[in-house]
Amino acid sequence: MIEGLEVAASRERTRLYSDLDVDVCIIGAGLAGLTVALQCARLGASIAVLEGRHIGWNASGHQLGTVMPGFGLPIGDLIERVGIQATRELWALSKEGVEFVRANATEELMPGVALSEGVLEVSNVDAGDQLISRLQMLGEDFETEVEGWEVDRVRDRLKTDRYFHGVYYPKAFQVDGRKYLFGLAQLARRAGARIFEETPVVNIDSSGIRKRIVTPSARLRATHIVLAGNVHLGAPLRRLSETLLPVWRYAAVTMPLGDRLAEAVTFKGSVIDSDGIDHFRIVDGNRLMWASPETTWAMRPQRFASAIQRRIGTLFPKLGTVEISDVWGGAIGQTVHGMPQIGELRKGLWVASGFGRQGLNTTAMAGQLIARGILWGEERWKAFSPFELVWAGGPAGRLAGYVVGAWGRGSSALAGALARHREHTRIDEQLREERLAKANRQAAARPPGSPPPA
Ligand SMILES: Cc1cc2nc3c(=O)[nH]c(=O)nc-3n(C[C@H](O)[C@H](O)[C@H](O)COP(=O)(O)OP(=O)(O)OC[C@H]3O[C@@H](n4cnc5c(N)ncnc54)[C@H](O)[C@@H]3O)c2cc1C
């Protein structure tokens, strides 16, 4: 089905050969650029999207389709950085992003997008107390529907002793990621946006009221430019791409696993772990789609087939050795502060990038903020002003990122092993489960926004 879409998309591929005048020129046709295009076009602007390769060439065409609220930066860190009130505002925006995806990812608008409900975040360590306060915070302070899952419930659906408690998001969901991306392109075209592929932008002049955009075969003039090129932006504003640390994430899908899959995984939605190491779900009824290793240098995805195979074996030994049918990877742009870059850099020059691992809801949110900023003069995008552009350190930064990432993963693995060991001698488990159940009951009974009990 994916191939069919791609064939159709490549048949429609158009390069830009003649000069053009538009209201908004968007550089990059990934999730970010296409969402800005769709929303600006729906508000009535004339749009040209310029894509150096083709739609879905990079991360946006290789994501797993999990849509949930929030950002790459953990909510506790966000509160520490900008305070509770600003975090609530940012969180609410991220939920609007989720709702935008839901509203557009319908079978009517995007045939085959196959939206299904429910995402489970599992803990690699036995942190039941932290989970309870997280649950209360999400439910009460951030008005997000969540359910705490006890260890037994998690392990009933994911038959591994690697995971402990879980936070279940009933309103989060998953879609066919590529169908969603190509669906966005189609909706943007239908709304009047023109998308040109194989049309790299090699230079911009953003100083005047009417800005100039240079491609190898044509020039454009536009009142607004939106930079949505992620880590690949390059020449048009190299300083901006240097504020992103490129991280390549790899994913694979297994061959059909038959009846043995039920011995390991029966949860139907996406599963992500609390350290961001693994992210997986069942696809096509009995295969696993699995994202795991990361590097700070581009490598051939095929090199990671055995790493993903091993990872699946470690988590679910009952599956035995699984055969991998396909492997792929994409570069995500990680900012130093972990939050996306959204806003107006100078009059008429906008940025939408740095979406990291959580790009579906955040690009949708960025599209809305930027479209309304451009066309209605709305300033909600300023909620992202505290997250300035910070140089990511070039190649040295990549190396540091790799070392820090590897250390983080190593220490999580160690913490996980210790947790499993401690599990055998745990004496307060029952007490904790009771508190968790109580917190769930209280969260369910309390109207949203009402103060937590003293
Ligand atoms: C394996 C994997 C799994 C993931 N799973 C999920 C998931 O389940 N849920 C989720 O929310 N997120 C997920 N993500 C993250 C998500 O894919 C990214 O956050 C998102 O795709 C970023 O979109 P983007 O438009 O900013 O970047 P990109 O997809 O990189 O698009 C940028 C585009 O701009 C073009 N471009 C750059 N420079 C120029 C130029 N000068 N001229 C013209 N064109 C240019 C590039 O060719 C590219 O096509 C995943 C990522 C990976 C790699």
The ligand as an SDF file (V2000), in Angstrom:
LIG
                    3D

 53 58  0  0  0  0  0  0  0  0999 V2000
   12.6470    6.0680   12.9400 C   0  0  0  0  0  0  0  0  0  0  0  0
   11.8560    7.2690   13.3740 C   0  0  0  0  0  0  0  0  0  0  0  0
   10.6420    7.0740   14.0250 C   0  0  0  0  0  0  0  0  0  0  0  0
    9.9000    8.1930   14.4370 C   0  0  0  0  0  0  0  0  0  0  0  0
    8.6730    7.9770   14.9980 N   0  0  0  0  0  0  0  0  0  0  0  0
    7.9120    9.0280   15.3630 C   0  0  0  0  0  0  0  0  0  0  0  0
    6.6020    8.8260   15.8930 C   0  0  0  0  0  0  0  0  0  0  0  0
    6.1360    7.7020   15.9940 O   0  0  0  0  0  0  0  0  0  0  0  0
    5.8990    9.9030   16.2810 N   0  0  0  0  0  0  0  0  0  0  0  0
    6.3760   11.1770   16.1530 C   0  0  0  0  0  0  0  0  0  0  0  0
    5.6700   12.1130   16.5330 O   0  0  0  0  0  0  0  0  0  0  0  0
    7.5990   11.4140   15.6050 N   0  0  0  0  0  0  0  0  0  0  0  0
    8.3660   10.3840   15.2150 C   0  0  0  0  0  0  0  0  0  0  0  0
    9.6090   10.5920   14.6570 N   0  0  0  0  0  0  0  0  0  0  0  0
   10.1040   11.9890   14.5530 C   0  0  0  0  0  0  0  0  0  0  0  0
    9.5300   12.7060   13.3160 C   0  0  0  0  0  0  0  0  0  0  0  0
    9.7100   11.8740   12.2000 O   0  0  0  0  0  0  0  0  0  0  0  0
   10.2700   14.0400   13.0870 C   0  0  0  0  0  0  0  0  0  0  0  0
   10.1880   14.8330   14.2460 O   0  0  0  0  0  0  0  0  0  0  0  0
    9.6360   14.8270   11.9480 C   0  0  0  0  0  0  0  0  0  0  0  0
    9.5040   14.0200   10.8080 O   0  0  0  0  0  0  0  0  0  0  0  0
   10.4480   16.0680   11.5940 C   0  0  0  0  0  0  0  0  0  0  0  0
    9.8340   16.6580   10.4710 O   0  0  0  0  0  0  0  0  0  0  0  0
   10.5100   17.8600    9.6790 P   0  0  0  0  0  0  0  0  0  0  0  0
    9.5450   18.2820    8.6290 O   0  0  0  0  0  0  0  0  0  0  0  0
   10.9690   18.8890   10.6420 O   0  0  0  0  0  0  0  0  0  0  0  0
   11.8430   17.2400    9.0630 O   0  0  0  0  0  0  0  0  0  0  0  0
   12.1780   16.3190    7.7840 P   0  0  0  0  0  0  0  0  0  0  0  0
   11.3090   15.1440    7.7000 O   0  0  0  0  0  0  0  0  0  0  0  0
   13.6510   16.0810    7.8460 O   0  0  0  0  0  0  0  0  0  0  0  0
   11.8600   17.2340    6.5260 O   0  0  0  0  0  0  0  0  0  0  0  0
   12.6650   18.3120    6.1290 C   0  0  0  0  0  0  0  0  0  0  0  0
   12.6440   18.3920    4.6220 C   0  0  0  0  0  0  0  0  0  0  0  0
   13.2490   19.6190    4.2160 O   0  0  0  0  0  0  0  0  0  0  0  0
   13.9630   19.3920    3.0180 C   0  0  0  0  0  0  0  0  0  0  0  0
   14.9960   20.4290    2.8790 N   0  0  0  0  0  0  0  0  0  0  0  0
   16.0090   20.6950    3.7470 C   0  0  0  0  0  0  0  0  0  0  0  0
   16.7490   21.7180    3.2820 N   0  0  0  0  0  0  0  0  0  0  0  0
   16.2170   22.0990    2.1110 C   0  0  0  0  0  0  0  0  0  0  0  0
   16.5580   23.1070    1.1570 C   0  0  0  0  0  0  0  0  0  0  0  0
   17.6170   23.9200    1.3310 N   0  0  0  0  0  0  0  0  0  0  0  0
   15.7830   23.2260    0.0510 N   0  0  0  0  0  0  0  0  0  0  0  0
   14.6970   22.4310   -0.1300 C   0  0  0  0  0  0  0  0  0  0  0  0
   14.3500   21.4520    0.7350 N   0  0  0  0  0  0  0  0  0  0  0  0
   15.0900   21.2960    1.8550 C   0  0  0  0  0  0  0  0  0  0  0  0
   14.5590   17.9970    3.2040 C   0  0  0  0  0  0  0  0  0  0  0  0
   14.8600   17.4180    1.9420 O   0  0  0  0  0  0  0  0  0  0  0  0
   13.4380   17.2720    3.9590 C   0  0  0  0  0  0  0  0  0  0  0  0
   12.5860   16.5350    3.0900 O   0  0  0  0  0  0  0  0  0  0  0  0
   10.3740    9.5120   14.2100 C   0  0  0  0  0  0  0  0  0  0  0  0
   11.5870    9.6870   13.5370 C   0  0  0  0  0  0  0  0  0  0  0  0
   12.3210    8.5910   13.1090 C   0  0  0  0  0  0  0  0  0  0  0  0
   13.5880    8.8120   12.3580 C   0  0  0  0  0  0  0  0  0  0  0  0
  1  2  1  0
  2  3  1  0
  2 52  2  0
  3  4  2  0
  4  5  1  0
  4 50  1  0
  5  6  2  0
  6  7  1  0
  6 13  1  0
  7  8  2  0
  7  9  1  0
  9 10  1  0
 10 11  2  0
 10 12  1  0
 12 13  2  0
 13 14  1  0
 14 15  1  0
 14 50  1  0
 15 16  1  0
 16 17  1  0
 16 18  1  0
 18 19  1  0
 18 20  1  0
 20 21  1  0
 20 22  1  0
 22 23  1  0
 23 24  1  0
 24 25  2  0
 24 26  1  0
 24 27  1  0
 27 28  1  0
 28 29  2  0
 28 30  1  0
 28 31  1  0
 31 32  1  0
 32 33  1  0
 33 34  1  0
 33 48  1  0
 34 35  1  0
 35 36  1  0
 35 46  1  0
 36 37  1  0
 36 45  1  0
 37 38  2  0
 38 39  1  0
 39 40  1  0
 39 45  2  0
 40 41  1  0
 40 42  2  0
 42 43  1  0
 43 44  2  0
 44 45  1  0
 46 47  1  0
 46 48  1  0
 48 49  1  0
 50 51  2  0
 51 52  1  0
 52 53  1  0
M  END
$$$$
